Amino acid sequence: MGTYLQLDHLSVGYNTVPVIEDINLDIQKGEVIALIGPNGAGKSTILKTIARDLVKISGDIELDTKNLLSYSFKDLSRKMAVILTERIKVELMTCRDIVGTGRYPYTGRLGILSREDEQKVYEALETVHAVDLADRDFNAISDGQKQRILLARAICQEPELILLDEPTSFLDVRHKLELLSILTRMARKKGITVITSLHEIDLAEKVADRIVTVKGKDVFGFGKPEDIFEEERIRNLYEIDNGFFDPMFGSIELQKPQGDVPRIFVLAGNGSGIPLFRAFQRKNIPFATGILFTNDVDYQLARLFATEVITEEPFSEIGDASLTRAKELIASCEKVIDAGCSIGVSNQRMQELKDYAESEGKLFGPEILSEMEAEER
Amino acid sequence: MNHNETGKAEFFSVTARRRARYTLVFVLLIAAFFAIIVLNINTGNVHISIPKILRIFFLRDGTATEINIIWKIRLPRIIMSAILGGALSLSGFLLQTFFENPIAGPFVLGISSGAKMTVALAMIFLMQRFKIVSSYVLIVAAFVGALLSIGFVLLFSRRIRNMGTLLVAGIMIGYICSAITDFVVTFAADSDIVNLHNWSKGSFSGMNWSNVQVAAIVVGITFVICFFMAKPISAYQLGEAYAQSMGVNIKVFRVALIIVSSIFAATVTAFAGPISFVGIAVPFLVKHALNTSKPLIVIPATFLGGAVFCMICDLIARTVFSLTELNISTVTSVFGAPIVILMMLRRRRGN
């Protein structure tokens, strides 16, 4: 394979004022690279510098073994296509026209599209599932459709490298997924290198081969998603102090309910607890939960939201210590909610907790939640 | 599969349908062009019937007065209004492309006024010394003035990418230039400004064949250059950054765009003075008639459309209040201003 794009001690910024210094990246052919980081961190600055829209401050960029600056704009246009965040302002142009501009580096002096060029336009539209948009006015289609058309335009340019600046910003979930899956497919199939900045870190984790974290001059990580996506690193990167990032699922969670004393105890397990945990988080009611095995999906959210989670090692039986602690908590809580977890061999002592709560007169089903809501009103 | 095939056939058939529309528009414009030439030769203080015109044209058969009216007065004037109308419209189209703003045009941006100022200065000072000024010198003077104005507009507007600011800057520069022109004219000797009065308000009258020749050469060459800029212009329509990513050398292209549009505007001003609204109205009408903004099609169509538009306006200026001739801007404003208002309304509704 070998390095396709190399940034060597690169400093980027505006008007000789560096935003990010000493960037060292080597990107392979056909890799999908995601740039993540807070707003204004300099993701666009890096992309614009690679696109030669901005002048680099120092260091070197090498594209396909040649210095980036040694390419003429024309040669570069056959290697690199861009999709920018700025919305384009056109008039009386159909989607076909927009996509057709991608053929620019290949057409003659007057820019007339040959039959072959039109064929390429057609294929590009097919790739992004937008043939039916061909003759619609570009200004009259939705943001998601526009983004697909711009992608088709980039494909039409037959580049080896596509740079995208936050391509998913204005899209709904479905269109985000669609766009990203087209990109990854192109990278796999045609060996096109993709460098994109992304706001959605959860998507970055799933889509990118490698991830660049961009923030100020210090936090600058580059590596595989599994190395980059540690909770602490993401929290630092975005300076999250009122929420959590869950690296396992790539999800972002809000702050846990305030207060150290749990009012509710949730008997959870096998995912039955998650809707309740979220409900208590929204209502800001502190709760405790258990007894969860640490490989339970409920555990992942419980550890972020609950004041206390009583846990056991996976596949072992519930021990006395946990059971006692659970009973203590049940005794001190106002209510116990049975989320409806199934009880099997290893967690059969959950039944004891249920019976205990029942005898205390505190046991309720999940439906109690709506009653609590009514009460609060 | 079958569905796919029909979709594909449909996709490629659109190109042919669009070409048919372009052809139709061009045929109509050319027909209008010749119809108006005939009408223009035919009408005036002295009415000359069409058979007579044909006889004069092909057989040189007619009274000396009629031949003179046609050959020395009407024909150069018509051809001049066609050439300059086309140049003015294209200047507008290029400026709109440059500023990414459909309201931009040589008059609104003060470019015509700038050119007018330098032409007036050149006329007065050169007349005093040499008693005669060549058309080329006036074009150069106008070009310098045009660049001067556009330089100021750029200085104001590059930082603030706002339509309003751009227009205010242009209008202010227009006023400043007009003030200087008026000042100079007020204190100039009457003999130096004999020709200045009509000209400074915009008029196609008094054109001779040597004027036509100079204008044809300058506009002709510039038109060819402009036509070959169609490709980068098409890229530029998506914005600067995209154009560059397609291989356009933006710095060179921007300078070329400004120079070409200034030459057009300058030539018009040097010969016919400032003419309003043509540069905005014609490209708008032409683009909508063609239903495209493809420069390769729009550039020749705009030239043709501008020629037709100005010939019609000149005909009206010349004949409606016969014996008294209207300023050409009076007529172009009557037709052009409502179109600009229409554009504004459409944009607002679009947003």
Interface residues (C-beta under 8 A of the other chain):
Chain A: K48 A51 R52 D53 S72 F73 K74 D75 L76 S77 R78 M80 A81 V82 L84 E86 I88 K89 V90 E91 L92 M93 R96 D97 I98 T101 G102 Y104 P105 T107 R109 L110 G111 I112 E118 Y122 L125 V131 D132 A134 D135 N139 Q157
Chain B: G7 K8 F11 F12 V14 T15 E100 P102 F228 A230 K231 S234 A235 Q237 L238 G239 A241 Y242 Q244 S245 M246 G247 V248 N249 K287 H288 N291 T292 S293 K294 L296 G350
